[in-house]
Amino acid sequence: MVAPPLFQSVTHTADSAEDFARMASQPLDDDFYTRYGNPTSSRIAKVIADLEGAEAGMMLGSGMGAISTTILSFLEKGDHVIAQKSHYIGTTKLMQDFLPRFGVEVSMVKQSDIAAFEAAIRPNTKLIMLESPVNPSMELTDLEAIAKIAKKEGILTLCDNTFASPIIQRPIEWGIDLVLHSATKYLGGHHDLLAGCVAGSKKLLENVWSQSLVLGASAAPMNSWLALRGIRTLDMRVKKQSASALRIAQFLEEQPEISKVYYPALGSHPQKELVDKQMQGMGGGVMSFVLKKGYEAGVKFLDQLELVLHAASLGGIDTLAILPAVMWGGRLPEEVIREQGLEPGMIRMAVGIEDADDLIADLSQSLRQL
Ligand SMILES: *Cc1c(COP(=O)(O)O)cnc(C)c1O
C-alpha cells in the first residue's frame, strides 16, 4: 500500500469487556469511537508532530477547534492569560469576549515588545498565547525570548504556527510547549478541507484529549485523509510559495501605486534579523500591501484581477486576495481595526503555486488600470 487508507467507521468492535474498557479509556487512542480518535486522524497527527519535533499530536475539526479546545483545557476561573494584540480574528474573539465570560482575565500585549510580556505576568498567569507572523502587519514574535521568560515562571506557552508552517518555523525548537495549526491552510494546502491540530508533549496532549471528549471539536476522518494527501507536497509548496512571494513583494515595492509592502523576507521588514533566525529567512506565502488611492482603488484592484482570486484563506495552491478592511470591518470595532494596523487601501494576498511571472503580470495589469 502506498497511499494511506481512509477509516470512516465511527466505532470499532471490542474482543471482550476488558478490551472494551481499555479502548474507552486509553488517552489519544484511535480504535474506540471517532470523537475519541480515528486511525486516519492519528496518522496525519503523527506526521505533523514529527514535522514540528513534537512527541505527540492530535487532530481537531478546525484550526479554531484546536485553539479553543487547547486553551480551554488548561484554564479555570481566576486564571490570567497573556495574548498578543494581534491574532487571527477567532483567537482575538476568544481572548476578548469568550474567556472573560468564564472568569479568565486576559492581557493583550504588543507582540514585538518582549518587555511587555514580562511586565504583564501576574501570580495567576497560566498561559501565554503566541502567533507569528501575524496578519496583516506580518509582525513577528520572538518565540525563544518569550519561551525563556515563561519557563522561568512556570507558564505554559502556545504558538499558532499556521502562517509559517513547520517547513519555515518550528516553535518547539525555540522552547514553546504546544504548537497549533489551522491545517485548513498550508498543511492541507488545496482549499478543500477544514481541520486543525495541536502538537506537544504526550502529557499535555493527554489533557487536551480528555477535555476534547466534552468539547467535541473532533476531526472528520475524510478531512484528515485529505490533509495526509496535501501534506506530502508541503515542503515543495511552501518553498515555491515563499520564493514567488518574495519576488512579488519586491515587484510590488517598486510600483508607484503602492505605498507600503509588508512581507517578512523583504529587506525593509523591521524585524529582518529575527526573520533570518526564526524563519530561516523565508517569508511564507502571505503578504499585505497598501494602495495609495485607498479603499475604492482596493475594490477596483481586486475586481480587475484575473488569475488572483478574491477569496479568504491562505496557504493553498491558488493565489487569493482580500481587502482586510472589508473582512474585519464588519466584525471588529473601528479602534480595533486601527490597532490591528489596517488601512483602507490594504490588500492581503496569499500566494499559491502558479507561475510567479503570470501572477506578476496579473497584478501589473490591474495596477495599470487604476
Ligand atoms: C485560518 C486560521 C485559523 C482558524 O483556522 P480554521 O481552520 O479556519 O478554524 C487560526 N489561526 C490562523 C493563523 C489562521 O490563519
The ligand as a Tripos MOL2 file, in Angstrom:
@<TRIPOS>MOLECULE
LIG
   15    15     1     0     0
SMALL
NO_CHARGES

@<TRIPOS>ATOM
      1 C1         -7.4210   30.2230    9.4980 C.3       1 LIG1
      2 C2         -6.6820   30.4060   10.7530 C.ar      1 LIG1
      3 C3         -7.1730   29.9110   11.9580 C.ar      1 LIG1
      4 C4         -8.5040   29.2140   12.0540 C.3       1 LIG1
      5 O1         -8.4990   28.0290   11.3420 O.3       1 LIG1
      6 P1         -9.8390   27.3000   10.8260 P.3       1 LIG1
      7 O2         -9.3170   26.0290   10.2680 O.co2     1 LIG1
      8 O3        -10.4590   28.2170    9.8180 O.co2     1 LIG1
      9 O4        -10.7170   27.1310   12.0130 O.co2     1 LIG1
     10 C5         -6.4090   30.0880   13.0930 C.ar      1 LIG1
     11 N1         -5.2400   30.7370   13.0610 N.ar      1 LIG1
     12 C6         -4.7380   31.2430   11.9190 C.ar      1 LIG1
     13 C7         -3.4440   31.9590   11.9490 C.3       1 LIG1
     14 C8         -5.4460   31.1040   10.7320 C.ar      1 LIG1
     15 O5         -4.9560   31.6210    9.5990 O.3       1 LIG1
@<TRIPOS>BOND
     1     1     2 1
     2     2     3 ar
     3     2    14 ar
     4     3     4 1
     5     3    10 ar
     6     4     5 1
     7     5     6 1
     8     6     7 2
     9     6     8 1
    10     6     9 1
    11    10    11 ar
    12    11    12 ar
    13    12    13 1
    14    12    14 ar
    15    14    15 1
@<TRIPOS>SUBSTRUCTURE
     1 LIG1         1 GROUP 0 **** ****
